[in-house]
């Protein structure tokens, strides 16, 4: 994914390995620093289940993650994309994380997804996101152009 983004020049990116929950908290904390303002998407590729992010045998619920962020609004104006099966199935937990993090939106999947199909969709999604200033226009574009695939994957935008 990151190589495709680099080759396409769609977005600036930095790649970090997230091995456990502490790495996740540290990575999001770093992304929230002013010097990271040029990066407007946090992309987390991992396993998951309803309301839970799973990392190399470690896991954290979205509610717990919201509570462990070092300060409210740390992801202000950023898009948090959770590339994991079913994590966004728990809408209440998603909204709690959105409110606490200050993210512009949280995107991801409410269903178990095929890895390759979701990867292809995410490339289309990042390309569309880079082309729009307004979140609503991005969402309309995704629904118009990729509605069937979006529905099959359970793609959702929490805002």
DSSP file (Angstrom, degrees, kcal/mol; ACC not computed):
  #  RESIDUE AA STRUCTURE BP1 BP2  ACC     N-H-->O    O-->H-N    N-H-->O    O-->H-N    TCO  KAPPA ALPHA  PHI   PSI    X-CA   Y-CA   Z-CA
    1    1 A X     >        0   0    0      0, 0.0     4,-2.4     0, 0.0     5,-0.2   0.000 360.0 360.0 360.0 -51.3    0.0    0.0    0.0
    2    2 A X  H  >  +     0   0    0      1,-0.2     4,-2.3     2,-0.2     5,-0.2   0.873 360.0  51.7 -64.8 -35.2    2.6    2.5    1.0
    3    3 A X  H  > S+     0   0    0      2,-0.2     4,-2.8     1,-0.2    -1,-0.2   0.913 109.5  49.9 -66.2 -40.8    4.7    1.8   -2.1
    4    4 A X  H  > S+     0   0    0      2,-0.2     4,-2.0     1,-0.2    -2,-0.2   0.904 111.3  49.0 -63.1 -41.0    1.7    2.3   -4.3
    5    5 A X  H  X>S+     0   0    0     -4,-2.4     4,-1.1     2,-0.2     5,-1.0   0.908 112.5  48.2 -64.1 -41.3    1.0    5.6   -2.6
    6    6 A X  H  <5S+     0   0    0     -4,-2.3     3,-0.5     1,-0.2    -2,-0.2   0.932 112.6  47.8 -64.7 -45.4    4.6    6.7   -3.0
    7    7 A X  H  <5S+     0   0    0     -4,-2.8    -1,-0.2     1,-0.2    -2,-0.2   0.849 113.6  47.3 -64.8 -34.5    4.7    5.8   -6.7
    8    8 A X  H  <5S-     0   0    0     -4,-2.0    -1,-0.2    -5,-0.2    -2,-0.2   0.665  97.3-139.5 -80.8 -16.2    1.4    7.6   -7.4
    9    9 A X  T  <5 +     0   0    0     -4,-1.1    -3,-0.2    -3,-0.5    -4,-0.1   0.776  58.1 137.6  59.1  27.7    2.4   10.7   -5.5
   10   10 A X      < -     0   0    0     -5,-1.0     2,-0.3    -6,-0.2    -4,-0.1   0.876  69.4  -2.4 -66.7 -39.3   -1.1   10.9   -4.1
   11   11 A X        -     0   0    0     -6,-0.6     2,-0.3    28,-0.0    -1,-0.2  -0.989  69.3-106.0-153.2 154.9    0.1   11.8   -0.7
   12   12 A X        +     0   0    0     -2,-0.3     2,-0.3    26,-0.3    28,-0.2  -0.621  49.3 178.0 -74.0 144.4    3.0   12.4    1.6
   13   13 A X        -     0   0    0     -2,-0.3     2,-0.4    26,-0.1    26,-0.0  -0.993  29.4-157.7-149.1 158.2    3.4    9.5    4.0
   14   14 A X        -     0   0    0     -2,-0.3     2,-0.5     2,-0.0    -2,-0.0  -0.992  21.5-141.5-130.6 139.3    5.5    8.1    6.8
   15   15 A X        +     0   0    0     -2,-0.4     2,-0.4     2,-0.0    -2,-0.0  -0.889  21.5 176.1-108.2 127.0    5.6    4.4    7.5
   16   16 A X        -     0   0    0     -2,-0.5     2,-0.5     2,-0.0    -2,-0.0  -0.986  28.3-128.1-127.8 139.6    5.7    3.1   11.1
   17   17 A X        -     0   0    0     -2,-0.4     2,-0.6     2,-0.0    10,-0.0  -0.753  19.8-160.8 -84.1 129.5    5.6   -0.5   12.3
   18   18 A X        +     0   0    0     -2,-0.5    38,-0.1     1,-0.1     3,-0.1  -0.934  20.9 163.7-113.4 106.9    2.9   -0.9   15.0
   19   19 A X        +     0   0    0     -2,-0.6     2,-0.3     1,-0.1    39,-0.2   0.742  62.0   0.4 -96.9 -26.8    3.6   -4.1   17.0
   20   20 A X  S  > S-     0   0    0     37,-0.1     4,-2.0     1,-0.1    -1,-0.1  -0.880  84.8 -81.5-152.4-179.2    1.5   -3.6   20.0
   21   21 A X  H  > S+     0   0    0     -2,-0.3     4,-2.5     1,-0.2     5,-0.2   0.883 124.1  54.1 -61.3 -40.9   -0.9   -1.3   21.8
   22   22 A X  H  > S+     0   0    0      1,-0.2     4,-2.7     2,-0.2    -1,-0.2   0.907 107.7  51.0 -61.6 -40.6    1.9    0.9   23.2
   23   23 A X  H  > S+     0   0    0      2,-0.2     4,-2.9     1,-0.2    -1,-0.2   0.895 109.5  51.8 -60.8 -39.7    3.3    1.4   19.6
   24   24 A X  H  X S+     0   0    0     -4,-2.0     4,-2.5     2,-0.2     5,-0.2   0.943 111.0  45.7 -62.6 -48.5   -0.2    2.4   18.5
   25   25 A X  H  X S+     0   0    0     -4,-2.5     4,-2.2     1,-0.2    -2,-0.2   0.927 115.4  47.6 -60.6 -45.6   -0.6    5.0   21.2
   26   26 A X  H  X S+     0   0    0     -4,-2.7     4,-2.6     2,-0.2    -2,-0.2   0.902 111.3  50.9 -63.2 -41.5    2.9    6.3   20.5
   27   27 A X  H  X S+     0   0    0     -4,-2.9     4,-2.3     2,-0.2    -2,-0.2   0.917 112.5  45.1 -63.2 -44.2    2.3    6.4   16.7
   28   28 A X  H  X S+     0   0    0     -4,-2.5     4,-1.4     2,-0.2    -1,-0.2   0.866 112.0  53.5 -67.7 -35.2   -0.9    8.3   17.1
   29   29 A X  H  < S+     0   0    0     -4,-2.2     4,-0.3    -5,-0.2    -2,-0.2   0.928 110.1  46.9 -63.9 -45.2    0.7   10.7   19.6
   30   30 A X  H >< S+     0   0    0     -4,-2.6     3,-1.7     1,-0.2    -2,-0.2   0.915 109.4  54.0 -61.7 -42.9    3.5   11.4   17.1
   31   31 A X  H 3< S+     0   0    0     -4,-2.3    -1,-0.2     1,-0.3    -2,-0.2   0.809 102.8  59.3 -62.2 -28.8    1.0   12.0   14.3
   32   32 A X  T 3< S+     0   0    0     -4,-1.4    -1,-0.3    -3,-0.2    -2,-0.2   0.534  82.6 107.2 -78.3  -6.1   -0.7   14.5   16.5
   33   33 A X  S X  S-     0   0    0     -3,-1.7     3,-2.2    -4,-0.3     4,-0.0  -0.443  81.0-118.2 -75.2 149.3    2.3   16.7   16.8
   34   34 A X  G >  S+     0   0    0      1,-0.3     3,-1.9     2,-0.2     4,-0.1   0.841 112.3  62.2 -54.3 -38.3    2.4   20.0   14.9
   35   35 A X  G 3  S+     0   0    0      1,-0.3     3,-0.3     2,-0.1    -1,-0.3   0.602  99.1  58.1 -68.3  -8.0    5.5   18.9   12.9
   36   36 A X  G X   +     0   0    0     -3,-2.2     3,-2.0    -6,-0.2    -1,-0.3   0.222  69.7 113.2-100.7  12.5    3.3   16.1   11.4
   37   37 A X  T <   +     0   0    0     -3,-1.9    -1,-0.2     1,-0.3    -2,-0.1   0.749  65.2  66.7 -59.7 -25.5    0.7   18.5   10.0
   38   38 A X  T 3  S+     0   0    0     -3,-0.3     2,-0.7    -4,-0.1   -26,-0.3   0.665  88.6  76.1 -72.5 -12.9    1.5   17.6    6.4
   39   39 A X    <   +     0   0    0     -3,-2.0   -26,-0.1    -8,-0.1    -1,-0.1  -0.874  55.0 169.9 -99.0 112.9    0.2   14.1    7.0
   40   40 A X        +     0   0    0     -2,-0.7    39,-2.8   -28,-0.2     2,-0.4   0.403  56.1  64.4-107.4   3.6   -3.6   14.2    7.0
   41   41 A X  E     -a   79   0A   0     37,-0.2     2,-0.6    39,-0.1    39,-0.2  -0.992  57.8-160.7-128.6 130.1   -4.4   10.4    7.0
   42   42 A X  E     -a   80   0A   0     37,-3.4    39,-3.5    -2,-0.4     2,-0.6  -0.950  17.0-169.1-103.7 114.8   -3.6    7.9    9.7
   43   43 A X  E     -a   81   0A   0     -2,-0.6     2,-0.6    37,-0.2    39,-0.2  -0.921   4.7-174.0-110.1 115.5   -3.8    4.4    8.0
   44   44 A X  E     -a   82   0A   0     37,-2.9    39,-2.7    -2,-0.6     2,-0.6  -0.932   3.9-168.0-115.0 112.0   -3.7    1.5   10.4
   45   45 A X  E     +a   83   0A   0     -2,-0.6     2,-0.3    37,-0.2    39,-0.2  -0.881  37.7 111.1-100.2 119.3   -3.5   -2.0    8.7
   46   46 A X        -     0   0    0     37,-1.9    39,-0.3    -2,-0.6     2,-0.2  -0.889  65.9 -76.9-162.6-172.5   -4.2   -4.8   11.2
   47   47 A X  E     +D   54   0B   0      7,-1.6     7,-2.8    -2,-0.3     2,-0.3  -0.615  52.2 165.7 -95.4 164.5   -6.7   -7.4   12.2
   48   48 A X  E     -D   53   0B   0      5,-0.2     2,-0.3    -2,-0.2     5,-0.2  -0.992  27.3-156.9-166.3 172.9   -9.9   -6.6   14.0
   49   49 A X  E >   -D   52   0B   0      3,-2.0     3,-2.8    -2,-0.3     2,-0.1  -0.862  64.5 -39.0-146.6 178.7  -13.3   -7.5   15.2
   50   50 A X  T 3  S-     0   0    0      1,-0.3    37,-0.2    -2,-0.3    38,-0.1  -0.198 128.4 -16.0 -52.5 110.4  -16.3   -5.5   16.2
   51   51 A X  T 3  S+     0   0    0     36,-1.6    11,-2.6    35,-0.5     2,-0.4   0.567 117.7 104.1  74.8   9.5  -15.0   -2.5   18.1
   52   52 A X  E <   -DE  49  61B   0     -3,-2.8    -3,-2.0     9,-0.3     2,-0.5  -0.986  56.5-152.4-132.8 132.1  -11.5   -4.1   18.6
   53   53 A X  E     -DE  48  60B   0      7,-2.9     7,-2.3    -2,-0.4     2,-0.5  -0.881  17.5-154.8 -97.6 130.0   -8.1   -3.5   17.0
   54   54 A X  E     +DE  47  59B   0     -7,-2.8    -7,-1.6    -2,-0.5     2,-0.5  -0.934  13.9 179.3-113.6 124.4   -5.9   -6.6   17.1
   55   55 A X  E >   - E   0  58B   0      3,-4.0     3,-3.1    -2,-0.5   -34,-0.2  -0.939  64.1 -44.4-129.2 107.2   -2.1   -6.2   16.9
   56   56 A X  T 3  S-     0   0    0     -2,-0.5     3,-0.1     1,-0.3    -1,-0.1   0.840 123.3 -37.0  42.7  52.9    0.3   -9.2   17.0
   57   57 A X  T 3  S+     0   0    0      1,-0.3     2,-0.3   -37,-0.0    -1,-0.3   0.359 126.1  98.0  84.1  -7.0   -1.5  -11.0   19.9
   58   58 A X  E <   -E   55   0B   0     -3,-3.1    -3,-4.0   -39,-0.2     2,-0.3  -0.809  52.4-174.8-107.7 152.0   -2.3   -7.7   21.6
   59   59 A X  E     -E   54   0B   0     -2,-0.3     2,-0.3    -5,-0.3    -5,-0.2  -0.985  13.3-170.6-147.0 158.9   -5.7   -6.0   21.3
   60   60 A X  E     -E   53   0B   0     -7,-2.3    -7,-2.9    -2,-0.3     2,-0.1  -0.980  22.7-127.6-149.0 135.9   -7.4   -2.8   22.3
   61   61 A X  E  >  -E   52   0B   0     -2,-0.3     4,-2.7    -9,-0.2    -9,-0.3  -0.446  27.8-116.5 -77.0 157.8  -11.1   -1.7   22.1
   62   62 A X  H  > S+     0   0    0    -11,-2.6     4,-2.4     1,-0.2     5,-0.1   0.867 118.4  54.6 -62.1 -35.4  -11.9    1.6   20.4
   63   63 A X  H  > S+     0   0    0    -12,-0.4     4,-1.8     2,-0.2    -1,-0.2   0.925 109.6  46.3 -62.7 -44.6  -13.3    2.7   23.8
   64   64 A X  H  > S+     0   0    0      2,-0.2     4,-1.5     1,-0.2    -2,-0.2   0.916 110.8  53.0 -63.2 -42.9  -10.0    1.9   25.5
   65   65 A X  H  X S+     0   0    0     -4,-2.7     4,-1.0     1,-0.2     3,-0.4   0.921 107.0  51.9 -59.0 -44.8   -8.0    3.6   22.7
   66   66 A X  H >< S+     0   0    0     -4,-2.4     3,-0.5     1,-0.2    -1,-0.2   0.899 111.3  48.4 -57.8 -40.6  -10.1    6.8   23.2
   67   67 A X  H 3< S+     0   0    0     -4,-1.8    -1,-0.2     1,-0.2    -2,-0.2   0.730 110.6  50.8 -73.1 -22.3   -9.3    6.7   26.9
   68   68 A X  H 3< S+     0   0    0     -4,-1.5    -1,-0.2    -3,-0.4    -2,-0.2   0.529  77.5 113.5 -96.1  -6.5   -5.5    6.1   26.4
   69   69 A X  S << S-     0   0    0     -4,-1.0     3,-0.1    -3,-0.5   -43,-0.1  -0.458  72.8-128.1 -64.0 138.7   -4.9    9.0   23.9
   70   70 A X  S    S+     0   0    0    -45,-0.2     2,-0.3     1,-0.1    -1,-0.1   0.749  82.3   5.4 -67.1 -24.5   -2.7   11.5   25.7
   71   71 A X  S >  S-     0   0    0     30,-0.0     3,-1.1    29,-0.0    -1,-0.1  -0.991  81.9 -97.3-155.9 152.2   -4.9   14.5   25.0
   72   72 A X  T 3  S+     0   0    0     -2,-0.3    29,-0.2     1,-0.2    28,-0.1  -0.391 106.8  22.4 -65.6 144.7   -8.3   15.3   23.4
   73   73 A X  T >  S+     0   0    0     27,-2.9     3,-1.8    26,-0.2    -1,-0.2   0.649  74.2 143.9  77.1  15.9   -8.2   16.4   19.8
   74   74 A X  T <  S+     0   0    0     -3,-1.1    28,-0.2    26,-0.4    27,-0.1   0.779  75.0  42.6 -62.4 -27.1   -4.8   14.8   19.1
   75   75 A X  T >  S+     0   0    0     26,-2.9     3,-2.4    25,-0.1    29,-0.5  -0.023  83.0 166.8-106.9  29.9   -5.9   13.8   15.5
   76   76 A X  T <   +     0   0    0     -3,-1.8    27,-0.2     1,-0.3     3,-0.1  -0.177  69.9   2.2 -50.4 130.0   -7.6   17.1   14.8
   77   77 A X  T 3  S+     0   0    0     25,-1.1     2,-0.3     1,-0.2    -1,-0.3   0.539 106.5 118.3  69.9  10.5   -8.4   17.5   11.0
   78   78 A X    <   -     0   0    0     -3,-2.4    26,-2.5    24,-0.2    27,-1.0  -0.747  63.0-128.0-105.7 155.2   -7.0   14.1   10.2
   79   79 A X  E     -ab  41 105A   0    -39,-2.8   -37,-3.4    -2,-0.3     2,-0.7  -0.889  18.3-154.9 -96.8 127.6   -8.7   11.1    8.7
   80   80 A X  E     -ab  42 106A   0     25,-2.5    27,-2.5    -2,-0.5     2,-0.6  -0.921  10.9-169.4-104.4 113.1   -8.2    7.9   10.7
   81   81 A X  E     -ab  43 107A   0    -39,-3.5   -37,-2.9    -2,-0.7     2,-0.8  -0.914   7.4-161.3-107.5 121.3   -8.6    4.8    8.4
   82   82 A X  E     -ab  44 108A   0     25,-3.0     2,-1.6    -2,-0.6    27,-0.6  -0.859   1.6-165.2-102.7 101.7   -8.8    1.4   10.2
   83   83 A X  E     +a   45   0A   0    -39,-2.7   -37,-1.9    -2,-0.8     2,-0.3  -0.620  49.4 107.5 -88.8  80.1   -8.0   -1.2    7.6
   84   84 A X  S >  S-     0   0    0     -2,-1.6     3,-0.6   -39,-0.2    25,-0.6  -0.991  75.9 -86.9-155.5 148.2   -9.3   -4.2    9.6
   85   85 A X  T 3  S-     0   0    0     -2,-0.3    27,-0.3   -39,-0.3    25,-0.1  -0.371  97.7 -20.8 -60.4 130.3  -12.2   -6.5    9.5
   86   86 A X  T >  S+     0   0    0     25,-2.0     3,-2.2     1,-0.2   -35,-0.5   0.364  87.7 130.4  62.9   0.2  -15.3   -5.4   11.3
   87   87 A X  G X  S+     0   0    0     -3,-0.6   -36,-1.6     1,-0.3     3,-0.9   0.872  74.0  50.3 -56.5 -39.0  -13.7   -2.9   13.6
   88   88 A X  G 3  S+     0   0    0     21,-2.0    -1,-0.3    -4,-0.3    22,-0.2   0.314  80.2  97.4 -86.1  12.1  -16.3   -0.2   12.7
   89   89 A X  G <  S+     0   0    0     -3,-2.2     2,-1.2    20,-0.4    -1,-0.2   0.797  72.3  70.1 -66.4 -27.3  -19.2   -2.5   13.4
   90   90 A X    <>  +     0   0    0     -3,-0.9     4,-1.9    -4,-0.3    -1,-0.2  -0.731  66.5 179.9 -92.3  88.6  -19.5   -1.0   16.9
   91   91 A X  H  > S+     0   0    0     -2,-1.2     4,-2.5     1,-0.2     5,-0.2   0.843  75.8  55.8 -63.5 -36.9  -20.8    2.5   15.9
   92   92 A X  H  > S+     0   0    0      1,-0.2     4,-2.0     2,-0.2    -1,-0.2   0.921 109.2  46.8 -62.5 -43.3  -21.0    3.8   19.5
   93   93 A X  H  > S+     0   0    0      2,-0.2     4,-2.2     1,-0.2    -1,-0.2   0.882 111.2  53.2 -65.3 -37.4  -17.3    3.0   20.1
   94   94 A X  H  X S+     0   0    0     -4,-1.9     4,-2.6     1,-0.2    -2,-0.2   0.924 109.0  48.3 -62.1 -44.8  -16.4    4.6   16.8
   95   95 A X  H  X S+     0   0    0     -4,-2.5     4,-2.7     2,-0.2    -1,-0.2   0.872 109.5  52.8 -66.0 -36.4  -18.2    7.8   17.7
   96   96 A X  H  X S+     0   0    0     -4,-2.0     4,-2.3     2,-0.2    -1,-0.2   0.922 111.9  45.7 -63.8 -43.3  -16.5    7.9   21.1
   97   97 A X  H  X S+     0   0    0     -4,-2.2     4,-2.9     2,-0.2     6,-0.3   0.904 112.6  51.2 -65.9 -40.9  -13.1    7.6   19.5
   98   98 A X  H  X S+     0   0    0     -4,-2.6     4,-1.9     2,-0.2     5,-0.4   0.939 111.8  46.7 -60.2 -47.9  -14.0   10.2   16.9
   99   99 A X  H  < S+     0   0    0     -4,-2.7    -2,-0.2     1,-0.2    -1,-0.2   0.914 117.7  42.0 -62.2 -44.5  -15.1   12.7   19.6
  100  100 A X  H  < S+     0   0    0     -4,-2.3   -27,-2.9    -5,-0.2   -26,-0.4   0.913 117.3  45.2 -70.6 -43.3  -12.0   12.1   21.8
  101  101 A X  H  < S-     0   0    0     -4,-2.9   -26,-2.9   -29,-0.2   -25,-0.2   0.774  94.4-137.7 -74.7 -26.0   -9.5   12.1   19.0
  102  102 A X     <  +     0   0    0     -4,-1.9   -25,-1.1    -5,-0.3   -24,-0.2   0.579  43.6 163.7  77.1   8.5  -10.9   15.1   17.2
  103  103 A X        -     0   0    0     -5,-0.4    -1,-0.2    -6,-0.3   -24,-0.2  -0.215  48.4-127.3 -58.8 150.0  -10.4   13.3   13.9
  104  104 A X  S    S-     0   0    0    -26,-2.5     2,-0.3   -29,-0.5   -25,-0.2   0.889  86.0 -24.2 -63.0 -39.6  -12.2   14.7   10.9
  105  105 A X  E     -b   79   0A   0    -27,-1.0   -25,-2.5     2,-0.0     2,-0.4  -0.975  54.7-131.5-164.0 160.9  -13.6   11.2   10.3
  106  106 A X  E     -bC  80 158A   0     52,-2.2    52,-3.3    -2,-0.3     2,-0.3  -0.996  28.5-173.4-119.9 128.6  -12.9    7.6   10.9
  107  107 A X  E     +bC  81 157A   0    -27,-2.5   -25,-3.0    -2,-0.4     2,-0.3  -0.850  25.1 100.3-119.8 157.2  -13.2    5.2    8.0
  108  108 A X  E     -bC  82 156A   0     48,-1.5    48,-2.4    -2,-0.3     2,-0.4  -0.986  60.9 -50.2 163.1-155.2  -13.0    1.5    7.7
  109  109 A X  E     - C   0 155A   0    -27,-0.6   -21,-2.0   -25,-0.6   -20,-0.4  -0.883  14.4-167.0-122.7 143.0  -15.1   -1.7    7.5
  110  110 A X  S    S+     0   0    0     44,-1.9     2,-0.3    -2,-0.4    44,-0.2   0.433  79.2  54.4-100.1  -3.9  -18.1   -3.1    9.3
  111  111 A X  S    S-     0   0    0     42,-0.9   -25,-2.0   -27,-0.1     2,-0.4  -0.801  96.9 -90.0-125.0 164.9  -17.7   -6.6    7.8
  112  112 A X        -     0   0    0    -27,-0.3     2,-0.3    -2,-0.3    -2,-0.1  -0.645  55.7-158.3 -70.8 132.8  -15.0   -9.2    7.4
  113  113 A X        -     0   0    0     -2,-0.4     2,-0.4    -4,-0.1   -28,-0.1  -0.830  22.7-110.0-121.6 153.3  -13.3   -8.3    4.2
  114  114 A X     >  -     0   0    0     -2,-0.3     4,-2.6     1,-0.1     5,-0.3  -0.682  32.4-134.4 -74.7 130.1  -11.1  -10.0    1.6
  115  115 A X  H  > S+     0   0    0     -2,-0.4     4,-2.1     1,-0.2     5,-0.1   0.909 100.4  43.2 -57.8 -49.0   -7.6   -8.6    2.0
  116  116 A X  H  > S+     0   0    0      1,-0.2     4,-2.3     2,-0.2    -1,-0.2   0.902 114.7  49.5 -68.3 -40.8   -6.9   -8.0   -1.8
  117  117 A X  H  > S+     0   0    0      1,-0.2     4,-2.1     2,-0.2    -1,-0.2   0.905 112.5  47.5 -64.4 -41.5  -10.3   -6.6   -2.5
  118  118 A X  H  X S+     0   0    0     -4,-2.6     4,-2.5     2,-0.2    -1,-0.2   0.872 109.8  53.9 -68.7 -35.1  -10.1   -4.2    0.4
  119  119 A X  H  X S+     0   0    0     -4,-2.1     4,-1.9    -5,-0.3    -2,-0.2   0.929 109.1  47.8 -62.8 -45.8   -6.6   -3.1   -0.6
  120  120 A X  H  X S+     0   0    0     -4,-2.3     4,-1.7     1,-0.2    -2,-0.2   0.917 112.6  49.8 -60.4 -43.2   -7.8   -2.3   -4.1
  121  121 A X  H  X S+     0   0    0     -4,-2.1     4,-2.6     1,-0.2    -2,-0.2   0.907 107.6  53.9 -61.7 -42.2  -10.7   -0.3   -2.6
  122  122 A X  H  X S+     0   0    0     -4,-2.5     4,-2.9     2,-0.2     5,-0.2   0.860 104.4  54.3 -65.0 -35.5   -8.4    1.6   -0.3
  123  123 A X  H  X S+     0   0    0     -4,-1.9     4,-1.9     2,-0.2    -1,-0.2   0.931 111.7  45.2 -61.6 -43.8   -6.2    2.7   -3.2
  124  124 A X  H  X S+     0   0    0     -4,-1.7     4,-2.3     2,-0.2    -2,-0.2   0.893 113.1  52.0 -63.4 -39.8   -9.3    4.1   -4.9
  125  125 A X  H  X S+     0   0    0     -4,-2.6     4,-2.9     2,-0.2    -2,-0.2   0.930 109.6  46.9 -64.3 -47.3  -10.4    5.6   -1.6
  126  126 A X  H  X S+     0   0    0     -4,-2.9     4,-2.2     1,-0.2    -1,-0.2   0.885 111.6  52.2 -64.6 -37.4   -7.1    7.4   -1.0
  127  127 A X  H  X S+     0   0    0     -4,-1.9     4,-0.8    -5,-0.2    -1,-0.2   0.924 112.9  44.7 -62.5 -44.1   -7.1    8.7   -4.5
  128  128 A X  H >< S+     0   0    0     -4,-2.3     3,-0.8     1,-0.2     4,-0.4   0.914 111.5  52.8 -66.1 -42.7  -10.6   10.1   -4.1
  129  129 A X  H >< S+     0   0    0     -4,-2.9     3,-1.2     1,-0.3    -1,-0.2   0.888 105.9  54.0 -61.5 -38.9   -9.8   11.6   -0.7
  130  130 A X  H 3< S+     0   0    0     -4,-2.2    -1,-0.3     1,-0.2    -2,-0.2   0.747 105.3  56.5 -66.4 -22.5   -6.8   13.4   -2.1
  131  131 A X  T << S+     0   0    0     -4,-0.8     2,-0.4    -3,-0.8    -1,-0.2   0.481  99.3  66.7 -89.9  -2.3   -9.0   15.0   -4.7
  132  132 A X    <   -     0   0    0     -3,-1.2     3,-0.0    -4,-0.4    -1,-0.0  -0.959  51.3-165.8-127.7 137.9  -11.5   16.6   -2.4
  133  133 A X  S    S+     0   0    0     -2,-0.4     2,-0.4     1,-0.1    -1,-0.1   0.788  81.8  61.0 -81.4 -32.0  -11.3   19.5    0.1
  134  134 A X  S  > S-     0   0    0      1,-0.1     4,-1.7     2,-0.0     3,-0.3  -0.833  73.4-143.3-106.9 134.3  -14.7   18.6    1.7
  135  135 A X  H  > S+     0   0    0     -2,-0.4     4,-2.5     1,-0.2     5,-0.2   0.879 100.8  57.6 -60.1 -40.7  -15.4   15.4    3.3
  136  136 A X  H  > S+     0   0    0      1,-0.2     4,-2.4     2,-0.2    -1,-0.2   0.877 105.5  50.4 -60.0 -38.5  -19.0   15.3    2.1
  137  137 A X  H  > S+     0   0    0     -3,-0.3     4,-2.3     2,-0.2    -1,-0.2   0.886 109.8  51.2 -66.8 -38.7  -17.8   15.5   -1.5
  138  138 A X  H  X S+     0   0    0     -4,-1.7     4,-2.4     2,-0.2    -2,-0.2   0.938 110.8  48.0 -61.0 -47.8  -15.4   12.6   -0.9
  139  139 A X  H  X S+     0   0    0     -4,-2.5     4,-2.3     1,-0.2    -2,-0.2   0.917 112.0  49.1 -62.1 -44.7  -18.2   10.5    0.6
  140  140 A X  H  X S+     0   0    0     -4,-2.4     4,-2.6     1,-0.2    -1,-0.2   0.905 111.0  50.8 -61.6 -41.5  -20.6   11.3   -2.4
  141  141 A X  H  X S+     0   0    0     -4,-2.3     4,-2.8     2,-0.2     5,-0.4   0.918 110.1  49.0 -62.6 -44.0  -17.8   10.4   -4.9
  142  142 A X  H  X S+     0   0    0     -4,-2.4     4,-2.4     1,-0.2     8,-0.2   0.920 113.7  46.3 -62.8 -43.6  -17.1    7.1   -3.2
  143  143 A X  H  X S+     0   0    0     -4,-2.3     4,-0.9    -5,-0.2    -2,-0.2   0.905 116.2  45.4 -65.3 -41.4  -20.8    6.2   -3.1
  144  144 A X  H  < S+     0   0    0     -4,-2.6    -2,-0.2    -5,-0.2    -1,-0.2   0.935 124.6  30.0 -67.9 -47.1  -21.3    7.2   -6.7
  145  145 A X  H  < S+     0   0    0     -4,-2.8    -2,-0.2    -5,-0.2    -3,-0.2   0.778 137.4  18.7 -88.5 -28.1  -18.3    5.5   -8.2
  146  146 A X  H  X S+     0   0    0     -4,-2.4     4,-3.1    -5,-0.4     5,-0.2   0.016  77.9 130.3-134.5  28.3  -17.7    2.5   -5.9
  147  147 A X  H  X S+     0   0    0     -4,-0.9     4,-2.5     1,-0.2     5,-0.2   0.866  74.8  48.1 -56.2 -44.4  -21.1    2.0   -4.2
  148  148 A X  H  > S+     0   0    0      2,-0.2     4,-2.3     1,-0.2    -1,-0.2   0.934 116.5  42.5 -65.7 -45.8  -21.5   -1.7   -4.9
  149  149 A X  H  > S+     0   0    0      2,-0.2     4,-2.1     1,-0.2    -2,-0.2   0.909 113.5  53.5 -65.2 -41.8  -17.9   -2.5   -3.7
  150  150 A X  H  X>S+     0   0    0     -4,-3.1     5,-2.6    -8,-0.2     4,-1.0   0.912 111.0  46.1 -57.9 -44.9  -18.3   -0.2   -0.8
  151  151 A X  H  <5S+     0   0    0     -4,-2.5     3,-0.4    -5,-0.2    -1,-0.2   0.902 110.1  52.9 -67.3 -41.6  -21.4   -1.9    0.3
  152  152 A X  H  <5S+     0   0    0     -4,-2.3    -1,-0.2     1,-0.2    -2,-0.2   0.873 114.3  42.9 -62.5 -36.5  -20.0   -5.4   -0.1
  153  153 A X  H  <5S-     0   0    0     -4,-2.1   -42,-0.9    -5,-0.1   -43,-0.2   0.628 109.4-122.4 -83.0 -13.9  -17.0   -4.5    2.1
  154  154 A X  T  <5 -     0   0    0     -4,-1.0   -44,-1.9    -3,-0.4    -3,-0.2   0.830  44.0-179.1  73.0  31.4  -19.1   -2.7    4.7
  155  155 A X  E   < +C  109   0A   0     -5,-2.6     2,-0.3   -46,-0.2   -46,-0.2  -0.427   3.5 175.7 -66.0 136.3  -17.1    0.5    4.1
  156  156 A X  E     -C  108   0A   0    -48,-2.4   -48,-1.5    -2,-0.1     2,-0.5  -0.982  28.2-145.7-143.1 154.9  -18.3    3.3    6.4
  157  157 A X  E     -C  107   0A   0     -2,-0.3     2,-0.6   -50,-0.2   -50,-0.2  -0.982  13.8-160.0-121.1 117.1  -17.4    6.9    7.2
  158  158 A X  E      C  106   0A   0    -52,-3.3   -52,-2.2    -2,-0.5    -2,-0.0  -0.871 360.0 360.0 -97.9 120.8  -18.0    8.0   10.8
  159  159 A X              0   0    0     -2,-0.6    -1,-0.1   -54,-0.2   -52,-0.0   0.344 360.0 360.0-143.3 360.0  -18.2   11.7   11.1
